Amino acid sequence: MKRLGLGRFGERNAKPDMTSGSEVPRLGLNDGHSIPQLGLGMWQTGDGKAPEIVGAAIGAGYRLIDTATNYGNEAGVGRALEGSVVPRNHLFVTTKLWNDSHGYDQTLRAFDASARELRLNVIDLYLIHWPCPQRGLYVDTWRAFIELRKQGRVRSIGVSNFTADHLKRIIGDTGVVPALNQVELHPGFQQRALRETHERYNIATEAWSPLGQGKILIHPTLRAIADRHGRTPAQVVLRWHIESGFVAIPRSVAPAHIAENIDVFTFALTRQDHDAISALDSATGRIGPDPAGFGRRRSFPRRVTGRLWRIMASSPRR
């Protein structure tokens, strides 16, 4: 398996996506495909508003759109993609399997439903949203993902919210390494141990809530760095993600914030900036659910668990 090289401050090598007209660099994945390093997260975006938001993001230069069955907006994203002036092969679409569809056959049926909603024959990246280890089905689910890739219906397969033990289990049982693991990651919760496992297996790291749901942005350290660069704290944090070699998918429904979040490719952080941000890490900095327990109750339908998760994370995620 080809291991990607490391660049400045340890990030994976990346290059701008010149073919799409976007300045967002792409990261190579371990399966030979590549993913834009910055995208739009669609969590807490209503289906009716999704076409407008996705359209604004594509117009601003975004080429990665990240949705999920549980977000309830795959159909809206599909409408936006169908009406986009940017060719489909210049866009990268991610969706995720929800907890109530684990298991081999259930996964295949759930994928069919997502593909219909998105109006896509091929999805660029399909993720297991949560491992739900108490149910003991995530290995069978992963086998279904492998089959979908063999059929050519998915280009890349990966996981979300998997711990090092979950990753080792699916790799050991199937021999197939996920292309990517999407996890909570921001300056207040930097997941260093998990990232070491990613590096060992050449798994790309993707950050959800890359801005810590906005809570970290008031920290004096980030404000000071932002002032020195003439940028906003959000731009500093997203630049930190880029230079660290992560994929980041900030969520926003405000066109001004959407444009601000992608305007991070004309400045660079210093070594001192990186050291200062590294010092913000906290073992208790997790904001979202713990993967060890989330999804424990099989009987919760996706609309209920989605509401519970939104209540737990009441601050607007950018």
N, C-alpha and C positions, 0 to 999 in steps of 0.2 A: 504494500500500500504506500503510495507516494505521500510523504509528509511535507506539508507546506513550510516554506522558510519563514524566518522571523525578521521583521524589520525594526524600525525605530521604536524603542521602549518595549520591544518584545512582541509587537503585533504581527499577525500573519501578513504575508505579502498581499497586497491588493492593488488593483489597477482600475482607473476610471472606466465606466461603461460608455465608451465613445460612440458606439453604434446607435444608442438610443437617444443621444443628445443630452443625457443626464451627466452631471459631474459626480455622481455617487460612485465610489469605487465598488468593485465586486470582490468577494472572497471565494477562492477555490474550495470546493468540498471534496471529501475523500472518495466520492464516486465519479469524479471528473466533471461535474457540473459546477456552477458558480451562483452566488447569491448576492444581490445588492447589500451593501453594508448598513444602509439606513433605509427604513421603510415606515409605513403607516400602520399602527396598531388600531384595530377596529373594535376593541372592547368598549362596551357601553355606548355604542353608536347605533341608533335606531335604524331599522331596516328601511323605513321611508326616507330617512335623511342620508343613507349610505351612498346613493348615486352622486349626490351633490358633493359630499365630503371626498369620496374617492376621485371624482372628477377634478376637484380643486387640488388634490394632492398630485395627481398625474400632471396637471398643468404646471405645478410648482417644481416638477422634476423627479418626483417619487416614481420608482419602478417596482417596488416591493409592497404588496398589500397583504396584511396578515389578518385573517378572520378565523372563525371556528364555528362548529355547529351550535355550541352553547351560546354564542353571541347573538344568535337569532337574526343575523343580517346577511347570510350567504346569498339570498336572493337579490338583495339590494346591491351587493357587490357585483353579482353576475350581471345585473342590468347596467351598471357602470362600465364594466369591462366590455360588454357588447357594444356600448355606444362610444367607446374611447377612440380618439383619433390616433393614439399610439398603437402600433401593430401589436398583436398578441404576443409574438415572439420576443418583444422587448419588455414585456411585463413578467413579473414573478409573483405567483399567487400561492399563498400558504393557507391551508385550513387544517382543522384538528378534529379528531374523533372524541366524542364526549364519553363520560364515564359509564353511561347506561348501555353502551354498545360494545363493551369489551367481549372478547371471544371471537373465534375464527369466522364463523358464518355471520355473526352479528356485525362484525367489522366490515365485511364485504358488502352487506346490505346498506350499512351506514354510509360507506363511501359512495355507493350508487346515488343515494339521496343527496349527498353534498355536491356531487358532480352535476346532478340535474339542477340544483339550486343555483350553482355558479355558472351554469350553461357552458361547461368546459368538458371537452373530451379527455384532456390530459391536465392534471394538476401538478404544479412544479414541486411542491413540497407538502407532504402529508405527515402530520404529527399525532402521536398518542398524547392527548391533552394532559392526563394525569395517570400515574401507574396503578393507583388503587390496589396496593399490594395485598390488602386483606381479602380481596376477591380471588387472588391467585390466577388471574386470567391474562396478565399482560404479556406473557411469553406467547400464548396462542394468538393474541392480538398482533404481536410483532410478526408472527409467521404469516398472518394474513397480509400485513403490510409488504412483506417480502414477495408474496404472490402478486400483489397489485403492481409492484415494480417490474416483476417478470413479464406481466401482461402488457407493460408499456402504458398503463393508465396513470402512473405516477412517475415522475422523473427522479425525485429524491425522497427518501423516507427518513424520518427522525422521530424524536420524542420530545416531550416537554415535562418539566418538573421531575425528572428522574434523578435519583441520587446515584452515587458511585456504585452502591450495591445493586441497584436495579439495572444499571448499565452493564455491569459485569455478568449479571444473570442472563440477559437476553443475548449478549455476545457469546457467552459460554455455551448456551443451549442451541444457538442457531448458527453461529459463526459469522453473522452479519453485523457489522458495526453501523450504528446510526450515523447519518451524515451530520446531524446537528442535535443539540439539546437546548431547548428554549426554557430559561429559568429566570426567576426573580434575581436581578443583579443591578446594583446601583452603588454609588459611593458609600452608602451606609451599610451595605450588605454585599460584599464583594466575592463571596463564594470561592475563595482561593483554593481550598482543598479539592472541591469539585472540578475546578478548572485544571488542576494537575491531572486528574483522571481524563479529562477531555484531551489534554495535550498528549497523554500516553497513547490514546487510541486514535488520535487525529480527528476528533469530533469538534466541529465548530460550536462556539458558544454564542447563543443569542439571548439578549436581555429583554424580558418584559418588565414593565415599570422601570425603564432605564433612568427616569428622573425621580425615582422614589415617590411617585404620586405627588410630586411637588413639595413634599415635606422637607427634603434635604436642601432645597434651593435657597432657603433663608439662612443657611449656615454661613457665618462670617468668613470662613476660609474660601468658600466658593464665590462669595460676593467680592472678596479682595482680588481673587484671580480674574474674575470677570472685569472688574474695574481696570486692572492692568492691561487687559487685552482689548478694552472697549467693546466687550460682548456682554450678553446676559448670562446669569448663572446656568440657565438651561443649555445654552450653546456650549458653555465650558464643559458641562457634564457629558453632553453628546460627543463633543470632541474627544473627551477622555475615553469614551467607549470606542470610538473609531481608532484612536492611536493605540489602544490596548488590544485591538484585534477582534473585537466583538461585533456582532450584528445587533443593532438597536432598533426597536419599533415603538417610538413614542406615540402615544395616543393623543389626538386633539380633534375637536370639531370646529375650532376657530381658524378661519383662513389665515389670520395674522400669525398665529402660533405654528400652523402648518408650514408657512413660509419661513418663519424664524428657525424652526427646528432643522431644516435642511440647509440652512446657510452656515455651515460649519466647516467648509472645505477651503477657506482662504486664510486660515490662521493655524498656528501650531502651539501646543503647550510646551513648556520647558521641563527639564528634568525636575526642577524644584517644584513646579506645579504638580507633576505626577507624584512626587514624594508627599506633598501636602494632602493630596486627595487620597492617597493610600492610607494616610493616618486617620481618615474618617471611618474606616471599616469598623464594624461592631458585630460581635457574635450574636447580639440580641437585636440586630437591625432588621430582621425579617418583618415585612409588612403583610404579605399575603399568607395563605394557608401553608401549613407544613405538609409536604408530600407524604410523610410517613402515615398521616391519618386522614387526609382529605379524600373524600369519596368513599368513606367507610360504609355508609348506609346505602345499599343498593336500591332501596325503595324510593329514594328521593329522585323525582323526575328532574330533567335538566332545567326546567323553568324555575323550580324551587331552589335548587342548589345555586343557580345563577343569581337569584335574588339574595340568598344568604351571603354569597361571596361579595356581592356589591355592597351589602350592609357592612361587612367586615372591612371593606376598603372604601370608606365613605368619601375620602378626598378625591377630587377629580384627577384622573391619571392623564399626564401629558406625555 
